[in-house]
Amino acid sequence: MTSKQLLLLRHKEIFGMKQFNSKEEAINDMYRCLEATGEDCIDNTRFAYLDNPEEMEDYENSQEEGCCGFFDMEILVAGRKATIGCNYGH
């Protein structure tokens, strides 16, 4: 496991299921977390509400197409369960 992966895992451990008011707030937080590790190559950003089958299908397809490092985490957005992720470190 790389030092970046350890930092991201620690971020998840500290905060558990983070809560946000909006999708945009969650995405911005994810970028801040990754940038704090010194990562500047981030792409394949993905987001889906867990109760939306179409969004989840798109999310899973995006996960499968990604390469290199990855970050995926379940969160709450306005009380609704969601998952957020991206790829990094190309």
BELDACOR-V271598 format. One record per residue. N is the residue number from 1. RES is the residue in three letters. PSI is psi as a letter, one per 40 degrees, with the letter a starting at -180 (none if undefined). BURIAL is # if it has 16 or more other ideal C-beta (glycine too) atoms within 10 Angstrom, else .. Layout:
n={N & N}
res={RES & RES}
psi={PSI & PSI}
burial={BURIAL & BURIAL}
//
This chain:
n={1 & 2 & 3 & 4 & 5 & 6 & 7 & 8 & 9 & 10 & 11 & 12 & 13 & 14 & 15 & 16 & 17 & 18 & 19 & 20 & 21 & 22 & 23 & 24 & 25 & 26 & 27 & 28 & 29 & 30 & 31 & 32 & 33 & 34 & 35 & 36 & 37 & 38 & 39 & 40 & 41 & 42 & 43 & 44 & 45 & 46 & 47 & 48 & 49 & 50 & 51 & 52 & 53 & 54 & 55 & 56 & 57 & 58 & 59 & 60 & 61 & 62 & 63 & 64 & 65 & 66 & 67 & 68 & 69 & 70 & 71 & 72 & 73 & 74 & 75 & 76 & 77 & 78 & 79 & 80 & 81 & 82 & 83 & 84 & 85 & 86 & 87 & 88 & 89 & 90}
res={MET & THR & SER & LYS & GLN & LEU & LEU & LEU & LEU & ARG & HIS & LYS & GLU & ILE & PHE & GLY & MET & LYS & GLN & PHE & ASN & SER & LYS & GLU & GLU & ALA & ILE & ASN & ASP & MET & TYR & ARG & CYS & LEU & GLU & ALA & THR & GLY & GLU & ASP & CYS & ILE & ASP & ASN & THR & ARG & PHE & ALA & TYR & LEU & ASP & ASN & PRO & GLU & GLU & MET & GLU & ASP & TYR & GLU & ASN & SER & GLN & GLU & GLU & GLY & CYS & CYS & GLY & PHE & PHE & ASP & MET & GLU & ILE & LEU & VAL & ALA & GLY & ARG & LYS & ALA & THR & ILE & GLY & CYS & ASN & TYR & GLY & HIS}
psi={h & i & d & d & d & d & d & d & d & d & d & d & d & d & e & b & h & i & h & i & d & i & d & d & d & d & d & d & d & d & d & d & d & d & d & d & e & e & h & e & g & h & a & f & h & i & h & i & h & d & e & h & d & d & d & d & d & d & d & d & d & d & d & d & e & i & i & a & i & i & h & h & h & h & i & h & h & f & e & h & h & i & i & i & i & i & i & i & f & none}
burial={. & . & . & # & . & . & . & # & . & . & # & . & . & . & . & . & . & # & . & # & . & . & # & . & . & # & # & . & # & # & . & . & # & # & . & . & # & . & # & . & . & # & . & # & . & # & # & # & # & . & . & . & . & . & # & . & . & . & # & . & . & # & # & . & . & # & . & . & # & # & # & # & # & . & # & . & # & . & . & . & . & # & # & # & # & # & # & # & # & .}
//
